[in-house]
């Protein structure tokens, strides 16, 4: 039966409800409501952390999972997502033309090197969540913990090296050592974080001294260029002198071998001639005499031959006018 309620000058009729008619539906609705609270889904890149009566119970994998309604509470954590933290700079908008924040981050980027110089360091830390329960409950603020550990680690690594090493040769070594050191500290804190990469984006001198530093670098490069040119000229002259010396030595050795061979041949020839001379001395003398006279008198056109036993005869030969008869 309807009930009337008067509010001011207005009468409102409220129809009466017969709860006996709906008595059988209430348990079914309660069951459906509890069933809707008993199942949850964990995505492929997530883990589910289940709290039972406010206390950690277990971690569930991706898929459809069951929980006790009104008793269990589930937190889903993205364990396959790679997170990134930037230090010394901030990216506002990534893309073809990346936009960076113009704020000043010198407090985290300026670091003291081992030779007491200041370096402006920009770096990136990439990490994943490897243990969802530790990530949620072991450390109050994991992101700030990673930030503090990263800054402390980079200051430690750069403080052990000179500015030149940080700027050039040791950049890769610093990044690798920082990754290992950060992971050790985060594991000790049980943060549930896995450091995937530490990358130095840029190591530069601070802006107030950048021009002076660049001048020093240019002077060092010019010095290195001059030294290289001097070494090149030096090596060129040294190699040329060494080549000439080797050439002279080889020529001298060749001349010595030639003289030795010539002398050896002459000595062998003389021994052969001597051997033949000893067999017939007079014949050999006559032959040599005739050959010598033929060589001496062969080019004289007019010759007068007289007996050596002839007395009171003056031999004469016209040597000035060879063509006259």
C-alpha positions as CSV (number, residue, x, y, z in Angstrom):
1,X,0.0,0.0,0.0
2,X,1.4,3.4,-1.0
3,X,2.6,5.8,1.7
4,X,2.1,9.6,1.6
5,X,4.8,12.0,2.7
6,X,4.1,15.7,2.9
7,X,6.9,18.0,2.2
8,X,5.8,21.6,2.6
9,X,2.6,22.0,0.5
10,X,3.5,19.0,-1.7
11,X,2.2,15.5,-1.0
12,X,4.5,12.7,-2.3
13,X,3.3,9.1,-2.6
14,X,5.9,6.3,-2.1
15,X,4.7,3.0,-3.5
16,X,5.1,0.1,-1.2
17,X,7.5,-2.8,-2.2
18,X,6.7,-6.4,-1.6
19,X,10.1,-7.9,-0.6
20,X,8.6,-11.4,-0.5
21,X,8.4,-11.4,-4.3
22,X,12.2,-10.6,-4.6
23,X,13.3,-12.8,-1.7
24,X,14.7,-15.5,-4.0
25,X,16.7,-13.1,-6.2
26,X,18.7,-11.6,-3.4
27,X,21.0,-14.6,-2.7
28,X,21.6,-14.9,-6.5
29,X,22.5,-11.3,-6.8
30,X,24.9,-11.6,-3.8
31,X,26.5,-14.7,-5.5
32,X,26.9,-12.9,-8.8
33,X,28.4,-9.9,-7.0
34,X,30.9,-12.0,-5.1
35,X,31.7,-13.9,-8.3
36,X,32.5,-10.7,-10.1
37,X,34.9,-9.8,-7.3
38,X,36.6,-13.3,-7.3
39,X,38.4,-13.1,-10.7
40,X,40.8,-10.7,-12.2
41,X,43.1,-10.6,-15.3
42,X,46.8,-10.1,-15.4
43,X,48.1,-8.8,-18.7
44,X,50.9,-10.4,-20.7
45,X,53.5,-7.9,-19.6
46,X,52.4,-7.7,-15.9
47,X,52.6,-9.6,-12.7
48,X,49.9,-9.6,-10.0
49,X,50.9,-9.0,-6.4
50,X,48.2,-10.4,-4.0
51,X,47.7,-9.0,-0.5
52,X,45.5,-11.1,1.8
53,X,44.2,-9.1,4.8
54,X,46.8,-6.5,4.1
55,X,49.8,-8.9,4.1
56,X,51.7,-10.1,1.0
57,X,50.4,-13.5,0.0
58,X,51.8,-14.4,-3.5
59,X,52.6,-13.2,-7.0
60,X,50.5,-14.3,-10.0
61,X,51.5,-14.7,-13.6
62,X,49.6,-13.4,-16.7
63,X,46.2,-14.8,-17.3
64,X,42.8,-15.1,-15.5
65,X,43.4,-15.5,-11.8
66,X,41.2,-16.2,-8.7
67,X,41.2,-14.1,-5.5
68,X,39.1,-14.2,-2.3
69,X,36.6,-11.4,-2.6
70,X,36.7,-8.7,0.0
71,X,39.8,-10.3,1.5
72,X,42.4,-10.2,-1.3
73,X,43.7,-7.1,-2.9
74,X,45.6,-7.2,-6.2
75,X,48.3,-4.8,-7.5
76,X,49.4,-5.3,-11.1
77,X,53.0,-4.3,-11.9
78,X,54.4,-4.0,-15.5
79,X,57.5,-6.2,-15.2
80,X,58.3,-6.3,-19.0
81,X,58.2,-2.6,-19.5
82,X,61.6,-0.8,-19.7
83,X,61.7,2.4,-17.7
84,X,64.1,5.3,-18.3
85,X,65.5,8.0,-16.1
86,X,67.4,11.0,-17.4
87,X,70.0,12.9,-15.5
88,X,71.4,16.3,-16.3
89,X,68.6,17.0,-18.9
90,X,64.9,16.2,-19.5
91,X,63.2,15.2,-22.7
92,X,59.9,17.1,-23.2
93,X,58.9,15.6,-26.5
94,X,60.7,12.8,-28.3
95,X,60.6,12.5,-32.1
96,X,62.4,13.6,-35.2
97,X,63.0,16.9,-33.6
98,X,63.3,16.1,-30.0
99,X,62.5,18.9,-27.5
100,X,64.4,19.2,-24.3
101,X,63.7,21.1,-21.1
102,X,65.5,24.4,-20.7
103,X,65.7,24.1,-17.0
104,X,69.1,24.1,-15.2
105,X,70.1,20.7,-13.9
106,X,73.6,21.6,-12.8
107,X,73.1,20.2,-9.3
108,X,73.0,16.6,-10.6
109,X,75.1,17.0,-13.7
110,X,78.2,18.9,-12.4
111,X,80.8,16.4,-11.0
112,X,84.4,16.7,-9.7
113,X,86.9,14.6,-11.6
114,X,90.0,13.0,-10.1
115,X,92.3,15.8,-11.3
116,X,90.0,18.4,-9.6
117,X,88.2,19.6,-12.7
118,X,84.5,20.0,-13.1
119,X,82.7,17.9,-15.8
120,X,79.1,18.3,-16.9
121,X,77.8,14.8,-17.3
122,X,74.5,13.8,-18.9
123,X,73.5,10.1,-18.7
124,X,70.5,7.7,-19.0
125,X,69.6,4.8,-16.8
126,X,67.2,2.1,-18.2
127,X,65.8,-0.5,-15.8
128,X,63.0,-3.1,-15.4
129,X,61.1,-4.5,-12.5
130,X,62.4,-8.1,-11.8
131,X,60.5,-8.7,-8.6
132,X,57.1,-7.1,-8.2
133,X,56.7,-7.8,-4.5
134,X,60.1,-6.3,-3.6
135,X,59.4,-3.3,-5.8
136,X,56.1,-2.6,-3.9
137,X,57.0,-3.3,-0.3
138,X,60.7,-3.4,0.4
139,X,61.5,0.2,-0.4
140,X,59.2,3.2,0.2
141,X,60.2,5.3,-2.9
142,X,62.0,3.1,-5.5
143,X,62.3,5.9,-8.2
144,X,64.0,8.3,-5.8
145,X,66.2,5.5,-4.6
146,X,67.3,4.7,-8.1
147,X,68.0,8.4,-8.7
148,X,70.1,8.7,-5.6
149,X,72.1,5.5,-6.2
150,X,72.7,6.6,-9.8
151,X,74.0,10.0,-8.9
152,X,76.2,8.6,-6.1
153,X,77.6,5.9,-8.4
154,X,78.5,8.3,-11.3
155,X,80.2,10.7,-8.9
156,X,82.2,7.8,-7.5
157,X,83.2,6.6,-11.0
158,X,84.1,10.0,-12.4
159,X,85.9,11.0,-9.2
160,X,88.4,8.2,-9.8
161,X,89.4,9.4,-13.3
162,X,90.9,12.5,-14.8
163,X,88.9,14.9,-16.9
164,X,90.5,13.7,-20.2
165,X,89.7,10.1,-19.4
166,X,86.1,10.9,-18.6
167,X,85.8,12.9,-21.8
168,X,87.4,10.4,-24.1
169,X,88.9,7.0,-23.3
170,X,87.0,5.8,-20.2
171,X,83.4,6.6,-21.2
172,X,82.4,3.0,-22.0
173,X,84.3,1.7,-18.9
174,X,82.5,4.2,-16.6
175,X,79.1,3.2,-18.0
176,X,79.8,-0.5,-17.5
177,X,81.2,-0.1,-14.1
178,X,78.3,2.1,-13.0
179,X,75.8,-0.5,-14.1
180,X,77.4,-3.2,-12.0
181,X,77.8,-1.0,-9.0
182,X,74.2,0.3,-9.1
183,X,72.9,-3.3,-9.4
184,X,74.9,-4.4,-6.4
185,X,73.5,-1.6,-4.2
186,X,69.9,-2.0,-5.4
187,X,70.1,-5.8,-4.8
188,X,71.3,-5.1,-1.3
189,X,68.3,-2.8,-0.7
190,X,66.0,-5.5,-2.2
191,X,64.3,-3.0,-4.6
192,X,63.3,-5.6,-7.2
193,X,65.0,-3.6,-9.9
194,X,67.2,-4.9,-12.7
195,X,69.5,-2.2,-14.3
196,X,69.6,-2.8,-18.1
197,X,71.8,0.0,-19.3
198,X,73.7,3.0,-18.2
199,X,74.7,5.3,-21.0
200,X,76.7,8.5,-20.9
201,X,75.0,10.9,-23.3
202,X,77.5,13.7,-23.1
203,X,80.5,14.7,-21.0
204,X,81.4,18.4,-21.5
205,X,83.1,21.2,-19.6
206,X,80.7,23.5,-17.7
207,X,79.3,26.4,-19.7
208,X,81.2,29.2,-17.9
209,X,84.6,27.6,-18.9
210,X,83.5,25.9,-22.2
211,X,85.2,28.5,-24.5
212,X,88.5,28.3,-22.6
213,X,88.4,24.6,-22.7
214,X,87.7,24.6,-26.4
215,X,90.7,26.9,-27.0
216,X,92.9,24.5,-25.0
217,X,91.6,21.5,-27.1
218,X,92.3,23.4,-30.4
219,X,95.8,24.3,-29.2
220,X,96.4,20.6,-28.3
221,X,95.1,19.5,-31.7
222,X,97.4,22.0,-33.5
223,X,100.3,20.8,-31.4
224,X,99.6,17.2,-32.3
225,X,99.3,18.2,-36.0
226,X,102.7,19.9,-35.9
227,X,104.3,16.9,-34.1
228,X,102.9,14.5,-36.6
229,X,104.2,16.6,-39.5
230,X,107.6,16.8,-37.9
231,X,107.6,13.1,-37.3
232,X,106.6,12.5,-40.9
233,X,109.5,14.7,-42.2
234,X,111.9,13.1,-39.8
235,X,110.9,9.6,-40.9
236,X,111.1,10.6,-44.5
237,X,114.7,11.9,-44.2
238,X,115.7,8.9,-42.0
239,X,114.4,6.4,-44.5
240,X,116.1,8.3,-47.4
241,X,119.4,8.4,-45.6
242,X,119.1,4.7,-44.6
243,X,118.3,3.9,-48.2
244,X,121.3,5.7,-49.5
245,X,123.6,4.1,-46.9
246,X,122.3,0.7,-47.9
247,X,122.9,1.5,-51.5
248,X,126.5,2.6,-50.9
249,X,127.1,-0.5,-48.8
250,X,125.7,-2.8,-51.4
251,X,127.8,-1.0,-54.2
252,X,130.9,-1.3,-52.1
253,X,130.2,-5.0,-51.4
254,X,129.6,-5.5,-55.2
255,X,132.8,-3.7,-56.1
256,X,134.8,-5.7,-53.5
257,X,133.4,-9.0,-54.9
258,X,134.2,-7.9,-58.4
259,X,137.8,-6.9,-57.5
260,X,138.3,-10.2,-55.6
261,X,136.9,-12.2,-58.5
262,X,139.1,-10.3,-61.0
263,X,142.2,-10.8,-58.9
264,X,141.4,-14.4,-58.4
265,X,140.9,-14.8,-62.2
266,X,144.2,-13.0,-63.0
267,X,146.1,-15.1,-60.5
268,X,144.6,-18.3,-61.9
269,X,145.5,-17.1,-65.5
270,X,149.0,-16.3,-64.4
271,X,149.4,-19.7,-62.8
272,X,148.2,-21.4,-66.0
273,X,150.6,-19.3,-68.1
274,X,153.5,-20.0,-65.8
275,X,152.7,-23.7,-66.0
276,X,152.9,-23.6,-69.8
277,X,156.0,-21.3,-69.7
278,X,157.8,-23.9,-67.5
279,X,157.2,-26.5,-70.2
280,X,159.0,-24.5,-73.0
281,X,160.5,-21.2,-71.7
282,X,162.2,-20.1,-74.9
283,X,159.2,-20.7,-77.1
284,X,157.0,-18.8,-74.7
285,X,159.5,-15.9,-74.6
286,X,159.6,-15.7,-78.4
287,X,155.8,-15.8,-78.6
288,X,155.4,-13.0,-76.1
289,X,158.1,-11.0,-77.9
290,X,156.5,-11.4,-81.2
291,X,153.0,-10.5,-79.8
292,X,154.5,-7.5,-78.0
293,X,156.3,-6.2,-81.1
294,X,153.1,-6.8,-83.2
295,X,151.2,-4.6,-80.7
296,X,153.9,-1.9,-80.6
297,X,154.7,-1.7,-84.3
298,X,151.4,-2.8,-85.7
299,X,150.1,0.7,-86.2
300,X,153.4,2.1,-87.6
301,X,153.0,2.4,-91.5
302,X,156.7,2.8,-92.3
303,X,159.1,0.4,-90.6
304,X,162.8,-0.2,-91.1
305,X,164.2,-3.4,-89.6
306,X,167.9,-3.8,-89.3
307,X,170.1,-6.4,-87.9
308,X,171.0,-5.8,-84.3
309,X,174.6,-6.8,-85.1
310,X,175.0,-4.0,-87.7
311,X,177.6,-1.5,-86.6
312,X,177.9,2.3,-87.3
313,X,174.1,2.5,-88.3
314,X,171.8,5.0,-86.8
315,X,168.2,3.7,-86.8
316,X,165.6,6.4,-87.5
317,X,161.8,6.3,-87.6
318,X,159.6,9.1,-88.8
319,X,157.0,9.3,-86.0
320,X,155.7,12.8,-86.7
321,X,154.6,12.2,-90.3
322,X,153.0,8.8,-90.3
323,X,151.3,9.3,-93.7
324,X,154.5,10.1,-95.6
325,X,156.5,7.5,-97.5
